[in-house]
Amino acid sequence: MDTEKYLRRLGIENFDLPASAENLKKLQRQHLLSVPFENLDIHWKRPILLDTDKFYRKIVEEKRGGFCYELNGLFNALLRELGFQTRLVSARVSDGQGGFSNEYDHLAIVVKIGELEYLADVGFGAFTAEPIRLAADLEQTDETGTFVVRRFDEDYLEVAKKDGDSWHSEYIFAPFGRDLAEFAEMCNFHQTSPESHFTHGKVCSLMLANGRKTLTDKKFIETRNGEKKETEINSEAEFNEILAREFQIHALQ
């Protein structure tokens, strides 16, 4: 992996990045601003394999995005190259009804800096802009909202986002390390199963400095400074034109 080329992909030209909390914050933010969350290969019939070399070629050399296994899998490799102490963790995503998905449904990263630990995640779509410190019940706010990490049960920690006066669960995770290969079965599930929402339609989404833009088969949604604009997508050609214009990704023919 060419670390400097990867950092340039993130819009970072200063390659002297000691393993500090400040630099972790910078790296996560720039990743979210530069590399979209997208599931296009699933619909272009290009198999996604858990291989960091393949992640690198796609995300850095081809200037594409990916979903959690790819985005966080490669980001984790970058952090380690830069001297950060990390481990991959398995997360189970909230269904909004009090239940959670299967183990290995989502891949995230825990980063240890000195005596403190942080949850880093560049592969969960509209989520935090900055790493979340793993400190029980500490409310932490960035421009995307207010979040908390709290004990869910004896095995899991929970990440929740504030919604008015209540909290909405995002996902739960066991804080011990996993190997990338352990996520292979769920990675394959999300590419092939009709039960996976990723097989139901295309999506490409990128955080902006003042909002977010998201393209689906049905709509292109731009939110800037709190103002939301929606454009209906009426054809595959229109989808491909917006994909190229807004995300610099060209559809496979």
N, C-alpha and C positions, 0 to 999 in steps of 0.2 A: 504494500500500500504506500502510495506517494502521499505522505502526510501534508506536505506543503500544497500539493494540488487539491487535496480535499479541503484544506482551510480556505484556499482561494474560491472553491465552489461555495463556501459559506460567506464569502465576502470579507475574509480576514486576511490581511497582508502581513501582519505582525506575527511571525512564527515563534516568537519567544513567549510561550504561554505556560508558566509554572503551574503546578497542580494546586490552584487556590480556589476558594469559593467564588471569588469575583470572576475568575476566568471560566469556571464551570457555568456560571450564569451567562456570560458572554457567548460561550459556545452553544448552549442550548437555545438562546434567543436567536442567534444568527442562523442556526440550523432550521428553526421553525420559520424564519423569514425567507429562507433560500430554497428549501427542499420540500416539495409538496407531499402531503399524504395522498396516495392514490392506489387504486386497485386495477389499473388498466390491463396489466398483463393477464389477469384472470380472464378477461373478456377478449383479449387478443390471442388466447390459447398459447401463452408462453409460460411454461411451468416455472414456479418460484421454488428454488432449492435453497436450503439453509447452508450457504457457503459465503463467507465474507468476501472472498475474491469476486464472486458473481455480484454481490451487493455493491462492491466498489465500482465495478465496470458499469453497472446500471446507473447508480446514483451520481458518481463523480464523472466518469468518462462520457456516459451518454446523457448526463444532466437530466436524469429522471427523478422520480420520487419512489414511493413504495408504501407498504403497510408495516405494522409494528415490528415484525420479525426482521425485516430488511432495515428499516430506519434505525431502530434501537440496536439491532445487531451490529450494524456498521458504526454507529455512534459510539458504542461501547468499545469497539476496536480502536477508534480514534483516541478516546479518552485514555486507554491503556498505553498507546503509543506516546501520549503526552505526559505520562507518568502518574496518572490518576489511579487510585486503587478502587476497583469496581467489582461488582458481581451482578449477574443477570438474575432477575426474579420473575416468578410466574404469577400473573394476576388473573383474577376471575371478575368479569365485568358485570356490573349491576344491570338487572333487567327492568329496574324502576318499580318493581312490585315487591321488593323484599328478597328476591332470589338472585342468584349469581350463576354465571356461566361455568363451564368446565375448567379444570386446571389446565394451564398452558394456553388459555384463550388469548391472553395478551402477554407480551414480553416487555418488561421495563428494566430499569437499571438502578441499583443502589451504589452510591459513590461515597467513599469514606475519605474525609479530609481532616487530618489530625484526629481529634476525639469525636468529631461530629459526622453524622451521616445524612445524605440527601437522596431524595428520590428524583432521578432525572428521567425525562420521558419526552422524546421527539416523535413518537409514533402513535398518538392517541387522538389525532385530529384536533378539534377545538378543546383544548385542555389548558394547562398552565403555560405561561410564557417563561417562567423561571423554575429552577429546581425547588423542590419542597424539602425543607429541613425535617428530618425524622425526629420530631420532638412532640411528645404526646399532648394533644389538645391545644397546641399553639396555632392560633389563627394567623394565616399568612396571605397577604394580598398582593396581586399584581394587576395589570390592566385587564386581565381576562376574568378576574373575580377573586373571591376569598375562599381559601381552602384550609382544610385541617386534616392531619393524620391522627387517628385515634385507634385504641385497641378495639378490635371487633370481637374476638374471642381468644382463647388461649393459644391458637395457632396463627391467627391472621391479624394484620393491621388493615385499616380501612382508610381510603382517601375519600373525602366528601367535599362538596362545593356548596357554599351558602346560596340559598334561594329565598330571598326575602328574610323572614324570621326563622326559616327552617333550613335543614341540611339535606342535600341530595347526594346519595352515595354514587361514586364513580366506579370504584373497584376495590376489591380486597386482595391482599397478597401476603404470602408467607415470606418473611424477610431473609431466608437463607438462600444461598447461591444455587443456580442451576446451570447445566451445560446447554449450549445452543441446540445440540442434537435432540434434547428432550422435547423440544417444541415441534418436531417434525410431523407428528401425527396431526396436531391441530392446524399446522400450516397447510397440510394437504387437505384437511377437512374444509378449511375456509376457501380453498381454490376450487373444490369439486362438489361439495354437498349442496343440494337445494335448500338445506336447513340453514346454511350460512348466508347472512345478509350481503356478504361481498359478492355472491354469485347472482344477486338479483338485479344489479345495475352498476354502471360505471360511476366513479366519483373521483374528483381531483380537487384538493382543498389546500389553501396556503394562508398562513397568518400574514397580516399586513401590519405595518407600523401603527396604523390607525384603525385596524379592523380585521376582516377576513374576506376572502373570495373563495367560492365553492361552485364547482361545475358538476352537475349530474346529468343523466339522460334527459331529464325533464326541465331543469332550470339552471340558470346561472345567477347566483346570489352574491351580491357585493354589499358588505357592511363597512361603512367608513364613518368614523366619528359618530357612531350611534345611529346613522341613517342607513336604512336597508333598501336596496333596489333589487328587484327580481325580473329576470327576462326568461320567457318561455323558450324551450328548445323544441323545434318542430321537425328536425331531421338530423340524421347522423352527420351530414355534411356541415350543418350549423354547429353541432357539437365539436366536430374536428377543427372548425375554423376558430372557435373560441379557445379551444385547448391550445392551439398553436399560438394565438395572439396573446393570451393571458398567462400561459404557463410554459411557453416555448417547448412544448412537446408535440411531436408530429405523429399522427395516427399511423399504425402499420396498415399497409395496403394488402 
